[in-house]
């Protein structure tokens, strides 16, 4: 699975992207975010308000219970505002 981090998430986590295999049981977006938060303090801080995040799987915005599979591209964004 390829993970992409954008805007202040990238700055807080310290990387723009990574390739990883989540453990068994991480089957949807919500479980992925919770697992990432437990990886280290940088992830915990960056992802502490998961409901304020937007997530896209394979370049389509999805909800928290969207299923994940090996090979997916998951992009995590902070809220986007316009003006």
N, C-alpha and C positions, 0 to 999 in steps of 0.2 A: 504494500500500500504506500502510495506517495502522499505525504502531507505537505501542504503549503501554508505558510503563515504570513499575514499581511499587516501593514501599518505598525501600530504600536505593539502588536503581538510579536511581530518579528524582532523588534528592538528589545522587548522584555525577555523573550525566550533566547535570543542570541543567534538564531539561524532563520533562514528564509524557507528552507525546505529540507525534508529528510525522507528516506525510504525505510519503512519498518514493517514488522509483522506483529500486530497486536496479539496478546495471548488469547486462548480460547475463552469464550464468554463475552468478548467485546464484539457484539453482533450488530450494534446500531450506533448512530451518531452520539446519542447520550452516553452510552457506555464508553465510547472512545474518549470523549471529553473527560469523563471521570477518571479513566485510566491515565490519561495524559497528565492530569492534575497531580496524580500520585507519583509521577516520575521524579520530580525534584521541585525545589522551591521556586525556580524561575517559571516553570509551567504552572504551578499552583497559583502564583501571583497573577500571571497573564490571563489565566482562564478562570479566575475566582468567581466571576459573574457570568456563568455560561449562558443564561437566558438573554444576555445583552449581545451575544455573538450571533453572527450569521455563518452558515455552513453551506458549502456547495460540494456535491459529489458528482464527479465527472462533468463539471462545469454547469450544473443545474442546482439552484438553491433547493434545499430539502429541509424537512422538519426533523425534530429530535429523535423520532423513532424510525427514521429511514434506515433500512438494512444496509450493512456494509459487506463487501466481499473482497477477497484478495485481488489485487490489481487495481482497485479503485483509486482515484485521485480525490483527495479530500482537502478542500481549501477552507481555512478558518479566517474570518474577517471580523473586525470590530464593527459596531454599527456605522452605517454610512449616512451622512446628512448632506443635504443639498441646499442651494441658496439661490 
